[in-house]
């Protein structure tokens, strides 16, 4: 078994039913669990009764580990199962009036008719009516009443089988970014990039990688609109967007980014660590992204674009290529696409287009400045980033972070610049 596969397996929490990434220790090693809570449950839940991986299972649902606190090991995974068991008992629990597959929700006010808000809303809206709302747990193919397929990880498909999923591919469906053959899956009400866990895992195993986002997709339209709406320079015409690619970073940087994002969220109390999409222009020496065939990352050390996609941003490398800006040694982005256009350079490669990155930046608590300070190597005390506002030294905005793990590339935009 290859090292990459071993690493991927070790980065999944061993707590039954949990699919989060494991905690990375300061020395670079990984814990077997995503959190102390899951670690303690697995270490302490060793009583009698059914178990998975050494964890005692809930007396009611028989699928999730029981709740463990400092003083005792409980019989149930949570208050909901405890109330259900006391109200009806174990396998005799009442099923949802809509999906007929999950237990109804029980709280202190009593036993409800539905398992959750989604089933309640679907039932009240009138399943199968003019709005074509699909009843939870029923195959999406019109006319099929079979239950949907549920994978080993507990995630439900939209269809009962692969055959019915393939039948539902129509002109207005969005196809999986990797295989481009089957429709994207919907998970927890949100459209995924992929049709299945296999395509998702194959993509992450192949990272860093870029995947084509076709023009008819909602994602293409949103990113292209952001590019156009945020083009502010009156002296430049708004260039048409030619291609958009979704970027998947290597797992190490993705884990570091998410860890920092969660740390900032906890320390500031700002949802998502005040994560914002910002533009970044850089040097490209190849033709990556120009067409559907140009998706391979080049090895040219002078191609900053491919270097960023491969290893993400590096402050040291940026300082070697160009002089740092008005706010010191940081990574610079902007909410103004036309400002980032000033830094997008095509050097050789034979391309008539330009390339720009749309990034995800953890801004955290920001300090707004109108006068530059080139001596900065970190944000002022108590802040996580610097925002250069127009006025004084600047005509257009800048956002600066001073950590490599505070930013990651999201999309590669090719435009006729």
Buried (B, 14 or more C-beta within 10 A) or exposed (E): EEEEEEEBEEBBBBBBEBEBBBBBEEEEEBBBBBBEEBBBBBEBBEEEEEBBEBBBBBBBBBBBBBBBEEEEBBBBBBEBBBBBBEBBEEEEBBEBBBBBBBBBBBEEEEBBEBBBEBBBEBBEEEBEEEEEBBBBBBBBBEEBEEBBBEEEEEBBBBBBBEEBBBBBEEEEEBBBBBBEEBBBBBBEEEEBBBBBBEBBEBBBBEBBBBBBBBEEBEBBBBBBEBBBEBBBBEEEEBBEBBBBBBBBBBBBBBBBBBBBBEBBBEEBEBEEBBBBBBBBBBBBBBBBBBEEEBBEBBEBEBBBBBBBBBBBBBBEBBEEEEEBBBBBBBBBBBBBBBBBBEBBBBEEBEBEBBBBBBBBBBBBBBEEBEEBEEEBEBBEEEBBBBBBBEEEBBEBBBBBBBBBBBBBBBBBBBBEB
